[in-house]
Amino acid sequence: MSGSNHLAPALHGLGRTHGRIGLLGGSFNPAHDGHFHISKEALKRLNLDAVWWLVSPQNPLKSSDGMAPFEARFRSAQKMAQHPRIHPSDLEVVLKTRYTADTIAKLRMRFPSVHFVWLMGADNMIQLPRWDRWEYIVESIPIAVFGRPTYSLKAMTGKVAYRYDRRRVPIEASKQLADLSPPAWVFLTIRLNPVSATELRVNGQAEKLLGGSEQ
């Protein structure tokens, strides 16, 4: 996969200088309906032109134990993303970035007129202070947080929500999030989807979604 570029299809019909793009990063080990559900909701509720799935070569906060090869995880994302405006991408491989902060920095340089929005579940909002240069992330790109079972309350009373409370965007203004100057974030309550990659691996269902390549 290294050296290929799955970025171009994501810009199809938009040109390379404009657009409203949601970014959903993750290991996708495997990609599942929860990723798809959040992406469809983001397209609708944030008025996005497209959502890119940034399949991570290796999440710095996750062990490589039980992590399927990148190729298998990317294929699972391609199979799950059956929507004309949801695009799996090997962008972090192409840009040679490991940390989200670096990915965002390079994207802003490469596409200065594109309006990006970072998409995350409530579980990741809780973990965000552990991310490299997390404050830079919040202050560089608008963020949409999606409720997840058992995580939402903790996320909304956590460090990130407290630190940036005054920059929280009301739900009724969520369609304008991509146009706002960061820091700007919104918490969206959606139909809760209990599916997680961890549960799929524990239940033995991940191998099927990964095309029998899980290691």
Secondary structure, DSSP 8 states (H G I E B T S, - for coil): -TT---SGGGGTTT-SS--EEEEEEE--TT--HHHHHHHHHHHHHTT-SEEEEEE-S--TTS-STT---HHHHHHHHHHH--STTEEEE-HHHHHT--SHHHHHHHHHHH-TT-EEEEEEEHHHHHHGGGSTTHHHHHTTS-EEEE--TTTHHHHHTSHHHHHTGGGB--GGGGGGGGGS-SS-EEEE--------HHHHHHTT-HHHHTTT---
